[in-house]
């Protein structure tokens, strides 16, 4: 499909995607831009995004980037990676383009001095969780991610959806994300080695890319599965086309997120929106998303025993998992839609355009308390 290229003259917001490999940031941009484009003249710049989206080119940027859009004093450059943040600063400071710089930070770690230097030069900072905000030395607006609840929705008949996948058993339990140690793929396999022999109705599905760097890790997992005779019950689907992801999620009765660490982690939201019960480790933003004992369960990172203990009752009683999935769907629709996230981001843009202070972070401990209170009472 031919790219939809538009003159930068009318564009109010540029959303760069300057990394060839598909990452969680790419997924965030793909989810947000359709919702944002309903209210903004926003275009992407870079690679790896849908060809039918509104995009601008580097050539177009350097031909007309010095002219602000109609009725705006400047454009907004919304970066989500360090290289995008630095390039935005260069475009403004060196090439004198009329830009205001917004950066979204999901990292839960101490930032290096160079990153801190550029963070101080942003006009607004968005943090994807209170924890991410706590690592910043500049004020930030906390905006939790949302998901497209129309794209991710429960199956009309999960049994029929499962049979359409062509796998054995009657129920699916899955893990979604690249196959690597950070995502806890090995911990999940060990949990399934413990549980699948006792629950013959379940088949395990592992969906995610295997990079060249993780090929040996992937091969070790396959050998482990073969050793215990579960090759037909633990299925490695590897990376699937983007259009298939919602299909496989709505086939699942249970989705597990055993990450060792995470910046945010969208899979719990996507899974709950799809009607699955979720068991995840307490990393990233999971504890802001999952309502314990209602939409799923949280366990400590790298605690195999705890993970098995929380998954097993759901495998024993798929009806219980179904009830959790229905509550999870309601929870996401009410609090974590992509439209809510887009509206909160636009409010940051509007403050920039109006010359107001867009970063209004409360102390991290207070924000964490507020989010936990809101989540626990839904």
Long-range contacts (C-beta under 8 A, 24 or more apart in sequence): 1-51, 1-52, 2-51, 3-51, 3-52, 3-53, 3-55, 4-51, 4-52, 4-53, 4-54, 4-55, 5-55, 5-56, 5-57, 5-60, 6-43, 6-54, 6-55, 6-56, 7-56, 7-60, 7-64, 8-43, 8-56, 8-60, 8-61, 8-63, 8-64, 8-65, 9-64, 9-67, 9-69, 9-70, 10-41, 10-69, 10-70, 11-41, 11-42, 11-43, 11-56, 11-69, 11-75, 12-40, 12-41, 12-42, 12-69, 12-72, 12-75, 12-76, 12-349, 13-40, 13-41, 13-42, 13-43, 13-75, 13-76, 13-77, 13-78, 13-349, 14-42, 14-43, 14-44, 14-45, 14-56, 14-61, 14-75, 14-76, 14-77, 14-78, 15-42, 15-43, 15-44, 15-45, 15-78, 16-44, 16-45, 16-46, 16-77, 16-78, 16-79, 16-84, 16-87, 16-88, 17-44, 17-45, 17-46, 17-47, 17-48, 17-49, 18-45, 18-46, 18-47, 18-81, 18-83, 18-84, 18-87, 19-46, 19-47, 19-48, 19-81, 19-83, 20-47, 20-48, 21-48, 22-48, 22-209, 24-106, 24-263, 24-264, 24-266, 25-80, 25-81, 25-106, 27-266, 28-80, 28-104, 28-145, 28-266, 29-80, 30-242, 31-146, 31-147, 31-148, 31-266, 31-338, 32-338, 32-341, 32-342, 32-345, 34-148, 35-148, 35-338, 35-339, 35-341, 35-342, 36-342, 36-345, 36-346, 38-342, 39-342, 39-346, 40-346, 40-349, 41-69, 61-91, 62-95, 65-91, 65-95, 65-97, 66-95, 66-96, 66-97, 66-98, 67-98, 68-98, 72-353, 73-98, 73-353, 74-98, 74-99, 74-100, 74-353, 75-99, 75-100, 76-100, 76-101, 76-102, 76-349, 76-352, 76-353, 77-101, 77-102, 78-102, 78-103, 78-104, 78-345, 79-103, 79-104, 80-104, 80-106, 82-115, 82-118, 85-118, 85-119, 85-122, 86-118, 89-118, 89-121, 93-121, 100-124, 100-352, 100-353, 102-126, 102-348, 102-349, 102-352, 102-358, 104-128, 105-132, 105-133, 105-135, 105-136, 105-140, 106-132, 106-263, 106-264, 107-132, 107-135, 107-263, 108-132, 108-135, 108-261, 108-263, 108-284, 109-135, 110-135, 111-135, 111-136, 111-137, 123-352, 123-358, 124-348, 124-351, 124-352, 124-358, 124-359, 125-359, 126-345, 126-348, 127-361, 128-263, 128-264, 128-285, 129-264, 129-284, 129-285, 129-288, 130-288, 130-364, 130-367, 130-368, 130-371, 131-285, 131-364, 131-368, 132-263, 132-264, 133-361, 133-364, 133-367, 134-364, 134-365, 136-361, 138-359, 139-357, 139-359, 139-360, 139-361, 140-359, 140-361, 141-344, 141-348, 141-358, 141-359, 141-360, 141-361, 142-361, 142-367, 142-371, 143-341, 143-344, 143-345, 143-348, 144-285, 144-288, 144-289, 144-336, 144-341, 144-371, 145-264, 145-266, 145-269, 145-285, 145-336, 145-341, 146-269, 146-336, 146-337, 146-338, 146-339, 146-340, 146-341, 146-342, 147-266, 147-269, 147-270, 147-273, 147-332, 147-336, 147-337, 147-338, 148-337, 148-338, 149-273, 149-329, 149-332, 149-333, 149-337, 149-338, 151-246, 152-246, 152-249, 152-250, 152-270, 152-273, 152-274, 153-246, 153-250, 153-273, 153-274, 153-275, 153-329, 154-250, 154-274, 154-275, 154-325, 154-326, 154-329, 155-250, 155-251, 155-274, 155-275, 158-250, 158-251, 158-253, 158-275, 158-322, 161-247, 161-250, 161-251, 162-251, 164-251, 165-248, 165-251, 167-203, 167-205, 167-235, 168-203, 168-232, 168-233, 169-200, 169-201, 169-202, 169-203, 169-233, 170-201, 170-202, 171-201, 171-202, 171-203, 171-253, 171-254, 171-315, 171-318, 172-202, 172-203, 172-204, 172-205, 172-251, 172-252, 172-253, 172-254, 173-202, 173-203, 173-204, 173-205, 173-252, 173-253, 173-254, 173-255, 173-256, 173-311, 173-315, 174-204, 174-205, 174-206, 174-207, 174-248, 174-249, 174-251, 174-252, 174-254, 174-255, 174-256, 175-204, 175-205, 175-206, 175-207, 175-208, 175-255, 175-256, 175-257, 175-258, 176-207, 176-208, 176-245, 176-248, 176-249, 176-255, 176-267, 176-270, 176-271, 177-207, 177-208, 177-257, 177-259, 177-267, 178-208, 178-209, 178-210, 178-211, 178-214, 179-206, 179-208, 179-209, 179-210, 179-214, 179-217, 179-218, 179-221, 179-236, 179-238, 180-211, 180-214, 180-217, 181-217, 181-260, 182-259, 182-260, 182-261, 182-262, 183-208, 183-258, 183-259, 183-260, 184-257, 184-258, 184-259, 184-260, 184-281, 184-301, 184-302, 185-217, 185-221, 185-258, 186-217, 186-220, 186-221, 186-224, 187-258, 187-260, 187-302, 187-304, 187-307, 188-256, 188-258, 188-307, 189-221, 189-224, 189-225, 189-234, 190-224, 190-304, 191-256, 191-258, 191-304, 191-307, 191-308, 191-311, 192-230, 192-233, 192-234, 193-224, 193-225, 193-228, 193-230, 194-308, 195-308, 195-311, 195-312, 195-315, 196-230, 196-233, 196-234, 197-230, 198-315, 199-315, 199-316, 201-318, 202-233, 202-253, 202-315, 203-233, 203-234, 203-235, 204-230, 204-233, 204-234, 204-235, 205-235, 205-237, 205-248, 205-251, 205-252, 206-234, 206-235, 206-236, 206-237, 207-237, 207-238, 207-239, 207-240, 207-245, 207-248, 208-238, 208-239, 209-238, 209-239, 210-238, 210-239, 245-270, 246-270, 246-274, 249-274, 249-276, 250-274, 250-275, 250-276, 252-276, 253-277, 253-314, 253-318, 253-321, 253-322, 253-325, 254-278, 254-279, 254-311, 254-314, 254-315, 254-321, 255-279, 256-280, 256-307, 256-311, 257-281, 257-286, 258-307, 259-283, 259-284, 259-301, 260-301, 260-302, 261-301, 262-286, 265-289, 268-296, 269-332, 269-336, 271-328, 272-296, 272-325, 272-328, 272-329, 272-331, 272-332, 273-328, 273-329, 273-332, 273-333, 273-336, 274-325, 274-329, 275-322, 275-325, 275-326, 275-328, 275-329, 276-321, 276-325, 276-328, 277-314, 277-320, 277-321, 277-322, 277-324, 277-325, 277-328, 278-324, 278-328, 279-307, 279-310, 279-311, 279-314, 281-307, 287-372, 287-375, 288-371, 288-372, 288-375, 289-336, 289-375, 290-328, 291-327, 291-331, 291-375, 291-376, 291-378, 292-376, 294-324, 294-327, 294-328, 294-331, 295-324, 295-325, 295-327, 295-328, 295-331, 296-324, 296-328, 331-378, 334-378, 335-374, 335-375, 335-378
